[in-house]
Amino acid sequence: MQKYPSPLPEWLQEIEEKAEADEVPIIRRSTQRFLSFFLGIMRPKRILEIGSAVGFSALLMANFDPDLTELVTIENYEPRIAEARENFTNSPFADKITFLPGDAAKIIPSLEGEFDLVFIDAAKGQYPDYLTLVDPMMRPGGVILADNILQDGFLLMPKEALCRRNRTIHKRVREYLDMVCRDKRYVTDVLPVGDGLAMTRIC
Ligand SMILES: C[S@@+](CC[C@H](N)C(=O)[O-])C[C@H]1O[C@@H](n2cnc3c(N)ncnc32)[C@H](O)[C@@H]1O
């Protein structure tokens, strides 16, 4: 099969390869392509990411957003914090990235200013809480992207077929979708990109 060249710069490919080797969950290739494409069109100035892991998606967004002034990203898992910090410091975007280690639910209320784009990619069971917290910080016309909405197909299965943990995630992800679909201030659709990407525009 023909191999096409990666659109990522070499230093970012290395972070991707290491994350994959260490089994760190990072955005899938199709989500990478979508974000690269979307950021080039939307050109958000200020981005909030919930769930940095080792910094791969934050750096990808910084790399493909020509108008970025600040990207704030939050991670609470201690073993990933040092690696994320190192990846940010060694990248060409160190001056644009604000890395906040800790629990997103506690950190978000302390943030100031508006965001053009929020990328939610942390604890799936907390998606509804993250939405409630970020809603007042969105600029009109801003976009919220939530990853892993289809949960490898779990979302479409009857809850009786799932184990207890997945039932809770299933319920909370559905609650998130219900919130973004019912509220008339939002326009939402779920894109079959990666593991399902819910895309919400604030009218
Ligand atoms: C799917 S990974 C993020 C991947 C990253 N966005 C990427 O693609 O490069 C989800 C991350 O969210 C973090 N996380 C989960 N709950 C969190 C919380 N309450 N606050 C901050 N980070 C959290 C996890 O530790 C994990 O590293």
The ligand as a Tripos MOL2 file, in Angstrom:
@<TRIPOS>MOLECULE
LIG
   27    29     1     0     0
SMALL
NO_CHARGES

@<TRIPOS>ATOM
      1 C1         -7.7870   11.0250   25.7500 C.3       1 LIG1
      2 S1         -6.5820   11.7160   26.7880 S.3       1 LIG1
      3 C2         -6.2220   13.2640   26.0400 C.3       1 LIG1
      4 C3         -5.4710   13.1230   24.7720 C.3       1 LIG1
      5 C4         -4.9690   14.4250   24.1940 C.3       1 LIG1
      6 N1         -6.0490   15.3740   24.0250 N.3       1 LIG1
      7 C5         -4.3140   14.1620   22.8460 C.2       1 LIG1
      8 O1         -5.0440   13.7670   21.9230 O.co2     1 LIG1
      9 O2         -3.1010   14.3360   22.7160 O.co2     1 LIG1
     10 C6         -7.5400   12.2560   28.1440 C.3       1 LIG1
     11 C7         -6.7030   12.9110   29.2400 C.3       1 LIG1
     12 O3         -7.5860   13.5990   30.1350 O.3       1 LIG1
     13 C8         -7.0210   13.5120   31.4240 C.3       1 LIG1
     14 N2         -8.0750   13.7860   32.4150 N.ar      1 LIG1
     15 C9         -9.0790   12.9520   32.8040 C.ar      1 LIG1
     16 N3         -9.8180   13.5370   33.7510 N.ar      1 LIG1
     17 C10        -9.2870   14.7670   33.9590 C.ar      1 LIG1
     18 C11        -9.6110   15.8420   34.8230 C.ar      1 LIG1
     19 N4        -10.6430   15.7550   35.6680 N.pl3     1 LIG1
     20 N5         -8.8670   16.9590   34.7710 N.ar      1 LIG1
     21 C12        -7.8090   17.0520   33.9190 C.ar      1 LIG1
     22 N6         -7.4470   16.0570   33.0720 N.ar      1 LIG1
     23 C13        -8.1750   14.9360   33.1000 C.ar      1 LIG1
     24 C14        -6.4870   12.0860   31.4800 C.3       1 LIG1
     25 O4         -5.5230   11.9320   32.4970 O.3       1 LIG1
     26 C15        -5.9270   11.8960   30.0810 C.3       1 LIG1
     27 O5         -4.5370   12.1340   30.0170 O.3       1 LIG1
@<TRIPOS>BOND
     1     1     2 1
     2     2     3 1
     3     2    10 1
     4     3     4 1
     5     4     5 1
     6     5     6 1
     7     5     7 1
     8     7     8 2
     9     7     9 1
    10    10    11 1
    11    11    12 1
    12    11    26 1
    13    12    13 1
    14    13    14 1
    15    13    24 1
    16    14    15 ar
    17    14    23 ar
    18    15    16 ar
    19    16    17 ar
    20    17    18 ar
    21    17    23 ar
    22    18    19 1
    23    18    20 ar
    24    20    21 ar
    25    21    22 ar
    26    22    23 ar
    27    24    25 1
    28    24    26 1
    29    26    27 1
@<TRIPOS>SUBSTRUCTURE
     1 LIG1         1 GROUP 0 **** ****
